[in-house]
Amino acid sequence: MSGHSKWANIQHKKSANDAKRGKIFTKIIREIIVAVRTGGSDPNGNARLRTAVLKAKECNMPKDTLERAIKKGAGELDGSNYEEFGYEGYGPEGVAILMDIMTDNKNRTAGEVRSLMTKLGGNLGATGCVSYMFSKKGIIVFDKKVITEDKAMEIGIDAGADDIKDEGETIEVYTTPDSFENVLKAFDDANIPHLQAEVTMIPDTYQQVPAEKVEKVLNLIEKLEDLDDVQAVYSNLDIPTDYKA
């Protein structure tokens, strides 16, 4: 099941500074509020909320912040009404861009996203123009110092994983969204710590970009990620081996 995936190549290390952490917290809080409003405040019966709480804990969100977000979603505290939808389009060099949006002001968000895309060499497209290139999957990433590919396959496949990939310094375990929690729990029960675990959109095909053009694409992705109303940005960027940041 070994192979080469470029998923890890387009992940950006988040800064540990307070400003960046604050933005991450804001996005997670919104996700928790909507998850509670759509599926209830009991994580045991709300898979979306369980995933959001997992992400909050991995980002070291304070317990009281997490609890307030759940109460806002349940209507016990005042909170904004968020609408969620997606935007999609193209970045520089024809790279596919897919965005998860969560906002309390759709007109504001549309203006911000469109302006940024145009300014930085991209353009918004019609619904469906690139989303067909992506699949929703769970992914769990491990440092190869803590687990071998064979061991990951043994645990992962038994728990319902779809694929295991050796990426040099890491092992990536892929799952369906439905089996993600079971597979993650199997590794947790085996006391094998993960570097990252999430349900995300992963491209089925990748767009090759010349090394000298990569920075332009990454700049657009990072600027979109910085917008408060953009929950997540996905792309099919293939970063060449000769690219240097």
Stockholm file with secondary structure:
# STOCKHOLM 1.0

chainA/1-245         MSGHSKWANIQHKKSANDAKRGKIFTKIIREIIVAVRTGGSDPNGNARLRTAVLKAKECNMPKDTLERAIKKGAGELDGSNYEEFGYEGYGPEGVAILMDIMTDNKNRTAGEVRSLMTKLGGNLGATGCVSYMFSKKGIIVFDKKVITEDKAMEIGIDAGADDIKDEGETIEVYTTPDSFENVLKAFDDANIPHLQAEVTMIPDTYQQVPAEKVEKVLNLIEKLEDLDDVQAVYSNLDIPTDYKA
#=GR chainA/1-245 SS CCCCCCGGGGCCCCCCSHHHHHHHHHHHHHHHHHHHHHHCSCGGGCHHHHHHHHHHHHTTCCHHHHHHHHHHHHTSSCCCCCEEEEEEEECGGGCEEEEEEEESCHHHHHHHHHHHHHHTTCEECCTTSSGGGEEEEEEEEEETTTCCHHHHHHHHHHHTCSEEEECSSEEEEEECTTTHHHHHHHHHHTTCCCSEEEEEEEESSCEECCHHHHHHHHHHHHHHHHSTTEEEEEECEECCTTCCC
#=GC SS_cons         CCCCCCGGGGCCCCCCSHHHHHHHHHHHHHHHHHHHHHHCSCGGGCHHHHHHHHHHHHTTCCHHHHHHHHHHHHTSSCCCCCEEEEEEEECGGGCEEEEEEEESCHHHHHHHHHHHHHHTTCEECCTTSSGGGEEEEEEEEEETTTCCHHHHHHHHHHHTCSEEEECSSEEEEEECTTTHHHHHHHHHHTTCCCSEEEEEEEESSCEECCHHHHHHHHHHHHHHHHSTTEEEEEECEECCTTCCC
//
